[in-house]
Amino acid sequence: MILDGILAYTFNDTTGSNNDFFVSKNIKSDIPDNKLVKHKYREMIVSEAIKHEGKPYKYAANGPDKFDCSGFVQYVYLQATGYKLPHSASAQSKLGKKIRQDEVMPGDLVFFGNPTTKHINHVGIVIKTSDNKVNSIIHGTNSGITIDNSESAGWKKHWKSIIVKFITFEELIDL
């Protein structure tokens, strides 16, 4: 809704409380409210994720001081959007809608798995895209919460040897 030139969005978080946030001043009325809300959510997801870079890895941990990969994604989405995702890369990968890499935007999730078994075993958050592909992701690794450039030689080789699945964040939280 637009109130006095300011886009306001109200949502119920997982506790049932109403939360309001304001996206921008001087909104043109011909811009769909939902598009601006989605953009703000993407910014909030990426911003929240980057705050945790360098925090240590611990299997089955979901923050705020230590994380595994899916616990990190679960924590970031809860803090940024109010929506609680499952604490499992495999379970998270079953949510939402699969998209092509050229449709991926910051805030979307990228899943990795074994091409033989088709089992998803890792998840990260896309933080930068350009030229219709992912440039960097942030994820929980044995080295902690790390930002990796997907254009590096090591990652290019890695992308070819695994299953990669992308899910758009809007489908995860029903926007």
C-alpha positions as CSV (number, residue, x, y, z in Angstrom):
1,M,0.0,0.0,0.0
2,I,1.2,3.6,-0.5
3,L,0.8,6.0,2.4
4,D,1.7,9.6,1.8
5,G,4.2,8.7,-0.9
6,I,5.8,6.0,1.2
7,L,5.4,2.4,0.4
8,A,4.4,0.5,3.5
9,Y,4.3,-3.3,3.7
10,T,2.8,-5.3,6.6
11,F,3.4,-9.0,7.1
12,N,2.8,-11.5,9.9
13,D,6.0,-13.1,11.1
14,T,6.3,-16.6,12.5
15,T,5.2,-15.3,15.9
16,G,2.0,-13.9,14.4
17,S,3.0,-10.3,15.2
18,N,2.4,-7.6,12.6
19,N,5.6,-6.0,11.4
20,D,5.7,-2.9,9.2
21,F,8.6,-1.6,7.2
22,F,8.9,1.2,4.8
23,V,10.6,0.7,1.5
24,S,11.2,4.1,-0.1
25,K,10.0,7.7,-0.3
26,N,8.5,9.2,-3.4
27,I,7.2,6.0,-4.9
28,K,5.6,6.4,-8.3
29,S,2.1,5.0,-8.2
30,D,2.5,3.2,-11.5
31,I,5.2,0.9,-10.0
32,P,3.6,-2.3,-8.6
33,D,4.0,-2.4,-4.8
34,N,4.9,-6.1,-4.9
35,K,7.9,-5.5,-7.1
36,L,9.3,-3.0,-4.7
37,V,8.7,-5.2,-1.7
38,K,10.5,-8.1,-3.4
39,H,13.5,-5.9,-4.2
40,K,13.6,-4.7,-0.5
41,Y,13.5,-8.3,0.7
42,R,16.4,-9.2,-1.6
43,E,18.4,-6.4,-0.2
44,M,17.6,-7.4,3.3
45,I,18.6,-11.1,2.7
46,V,21.9,-10.2,1.2
47,S,22.7,-7.6,3.8
48,E,21.9,-10.0,6.6
49,A,24.0,-12.7,5.0
50,I,27.1,-10.6,4.6
51,K,26.9,-9.6,8.3
52,H,27.9,-13.1,9.2
53,E,30.9,-13.5,6.9
54,G,33.8,-15.2,8.8
55,K,31.6,-16.7,11.6
56,P,32.7,-20.3,12.3
57,Y,31.2,-23.5,10.9
58,K,29.6,-26.1,13.2
59,Y,27.6,-29.1,12.0
60,A,23.9,-28.7,12.8
61,A,24.3,-25.2,14.1
62,N,21.9,-22.5,13.0
63,G,23.4,-19.4,14.6
64,P,23.7,-16.7,15.6
65,D,27.4,-17.4,16.4
66,K,28.0,-20.7,14.5
67,F,26.4,-22.2,11.4
68,D,26.3,-25.1,9.0
69,C,25.2,-24.3,5.4
70,S,21.5,-24.9,5.8
71,G,21.4,-23.4,9.3
72,F,23.0,-20.3,7.9
73,V,20.3,-20.0,5.2
74,Q,17.6,-20.7,7.7
75,Y,18.9,-18.0,10.1
76,V,19.4,-15.4,7.4
77,Y,15.9,-15.9,5.9
78,L,14.3,-15.8,9.4
79,Q,16.1,-12.5,10.3
80,A,15.6,-10.8,6.9
81,T,12.1,-11.9,6.1
82,G,10.5,-13.5,9.2
83,Y,10.0,-16.8,7.4
84,K,11.6,-20.0,8.9
85,L,12.9,-22.5,6.4
86,P,13.7,-26.1,7.3
87,H,17.2,-26.8,8.7
88,S,18.4,-29.1,5.9
89,A,19.7,-28.3,2.4
90,S,17.8,-31.2,0.9
91,A,14.5,-30.1,2.6
92,Q,15.1,-26.4,1.5
93,S,15.7,-27.6,-2.1
94,K,12.2,-29.1,-2.2
95,L,10.6,-25.7,-1.5
96,G,9.9,-23.0,-4.1
97,K,10.3,-23.1,-7.8
98,K,13.4,-24.2,-9.7
99,I,14.8,-21.4,-12.0
100,R,17.5,-21.2,-14.6
101,Q,20.8,-19.6,-13.8
102,D,20.0,-16.7,-16.1
103,E,16.9,-15.9,-13.9
104,V,18.8,-15.9,-10.6
105,M,19.0,-12.7,-8.6
106,P,20.7,-11.8,-5.3
107,G,18.9,-13.4,-2.4
108,D,18.0,-16.5,-4.3
109,L,19.3,-19.9,-3.1
110,V,21.8,-22.2,-5.0
111,F,21.9,-25.9,-4.1
112,F,24.6,-28.4,-4.8
113,G,24.5,-32.1,-4.9
114,N,25.9,-35.4,-6.1
115,P,25.1,-36.0,-9.8
116,T,25.1,-39.8,-9.3
117,T,22.7,-40.0,-6.4
118,K,20.9,-36.7,-7.1
119,H,21.1,-35.9,-3.4
120,I,21.3,-32.2,-2.5
121,N,23.9,-31.7,0.3
122,H,24.8,-28.0,0.2
123,V,23.1,-24.6,-0.1
124,G,24.2,-21.0,-0.4
125,I,22.8,-17.6,-1.0
126,V,23.4,-15.7,-4.2
127,I,24.8,-12.3,-3.4
128,K,25.9,-11.0,-6.8
129,T,24.9,-11.7,-10.5
130,S,25.9,-10.2,-13.8
131,D,25.7,-11.2,-17.5
132,N,22.9,-13.6,-16.6
133,K,25.0,-15.7,-14.3
134,V,26.0,-16.0,-10.6
135,N,29.1,-14.1,-9.7
136,S,29.3,-14.8,-6.0
137,I,27.6,-16.7,-3.2
138,I,27.8,-16.7,0.5
139,H,27.6,-20.1,2.3
140,G,28.6,-22.1,5.3
141,T,31.8,-24.1,4.6
142,N,34.3,-26.0,6.8
143,S,36.2,-22.7,6.9
144,G,33.1,-20.8,8.2
145,I,30.8,-18.4,6.5
146,T,32.5,-17.6,3.2
147,I,31.9,-15.5,0.1
148,D,33.1,-17.3,-3.0
149,N,33.5,-16.0,-6.5
150,S,31.8,-18.5,-8.8
151,E,33.9,-17.3,-11.7
152,S,37.2,-18.5,-10.1
153,A,38.9,-21.5,-11.8
154,G,38.1,-23.8,-8.9
155,W,34.5,-22.9,-8.9
156,K,34.1,-23.2,-12.6
157,K,35.4,-26.8,-12.4
158,H,33.2,-27.4,-9.4
159,W,30.0,-26.2,-11.2
160,K,30.6,-28.7,-13.9
161,S,30.9,-31.7,-11.6
162,I,27.8,-31.3,-9.5
163,I,24.1,-30.8,-9.6
164,V,23.2,-27.1,-9.3
165,K,19.7,-26.0,-8.6
166,F,18.5,-22.4,-8.1
167,I,15.3,-21.4,-6.3
168,T,13.9,-17.9,-6.3
169,F,13.3,-16.5,-2.8
170,E,9.8,-15.2,-3.7
171,E,8.5,-18.8,-4.0
172,L,10.1,-19.7,-0.6
173,I,8.1,-17.1,1.2
174,D,5.0,-17.0,-1.0
175,L,5.3,-13.4,-2.3
